[in-house]
């Protein structure tokens, strides 16, 4: 059996970290109640950048093209360009239910699970 030991601690968020996701390049993205997503280099364990989401990101996941998506308590899903920290697009689920989970599907679609028990599928032409 392999023994795991504490290697390092990454600090910088001002409030609770709610989700983690690995980006396609291997970097780590952390979402927090401080309304930021922080990007960390997983080779050097150093902070790279921060994205101000303007709302608590409840869920987070990577997209196949290297960008990032965040789901919020307002039912909004935001797509982010990680290279320049800019908002690409906001998707409105037309519900006030929080977006608890996000997943990029193999066909290029986005699946979102909300707090009302719904799964919402966004087509790849968004």
N, C-alpha and C positions, 0 to 999 in steps of 0.2 A: 504494500500500500504506500502511495506517495504521501509524504508529509508536506503540507503547505505552511509557509511562514509569511508573516507580514513583511512585504517588500518596501512599500513606501505609502505615504498619505498625501493625497492631493487636496489642497485647501484653496479657498477663494470665494465660494458661494457664501452669501450672507444669510440664507435660510435653508430649510430642509431640501435635500436633493430628492426628487421624486422619481426620476427615471434615468436609465443609462442606455446607450446604444453605441455599437461599433460602426464607424463609417467605412465606406468601401476601401479607403486607403489605409485602414487599420487604426486610425485615430479614434479616440473615445469622446463621445458627446455626453454631457451630463445636463439634465434639466432640473431647475430648482424653483421653489416658491418665491425666490427673489426676482422672478420674471426674466431670467437669463438662461441661455444655453452656453455652456463653456466647452471649448474644444481642447483636448489634451493630446499631446504626442505620447504614444504608448511605447516608444523605444527609449525616450529620455525622461519620460514622466514629467514633462514640463507643460505649463499653460501656453496655449497658442493664441486663442482669441475668445471673445465673448460676443454673443448675439443677444441684443435686447429684444425680447418678444412682446413687450407691452402688456402681457397677461400671463397668468400662471400656466406654464406648460405642464399639462397633466400627463401627456403621452408624447413620445418621441421615437422616431425611427429614421433610418437612412433610406435614400432612394438609390436605385441602381446607377444613376449618373453621377453619384457623389454628393448630391444635394441632400437636404434634410427636411423632414416634415415634423410639425408639432401640432398636437391636438389640445384644445383648451376647454375650460369649464363652460364657455359660452356656446359650444357647438361648432366653433370655427376651427378649421384646419389651415395652417399656414405652411407654405412651401418656401424654403430658404436656400439661397445660393451661399454655400459655405465659404467659397473663395473670397467673396467681397462682402459678406454679412448682410446682403440685401434680401428683402422680401420679394419673392417672385410672384406669388399669387396667394390669395385667401379664398378658401372654399367654405361656403356657408351651408351647413347641413339643414338649415331651416328648422332647427330644433333648438331648444334651450338646454338640451342634455349635454353633459360633459363628455368629451371624447376620451375614453379610457385607454384605448389601444389603437395603434396604427400598424399597418403592414403593407409593404409593396408586394403585389402579386406578380407571378411570373409573366403574365401577359401585358404588364405595364400598368395595370389598374391599381388603385389604392383601396384597401379595405379599412373601414373605421368601425369600431365598436363603441356604442354610447351607453350612458348610464340608464337608459330606458329599456335596454335589452335589444336594441336594434343593431343590425349590421348594415352599414351603408357602403356601397361599392361605387367608386368614382371611375369613369372610363378614362382611358389613356389619352384622350384628346382634351384634357382639362387645360 
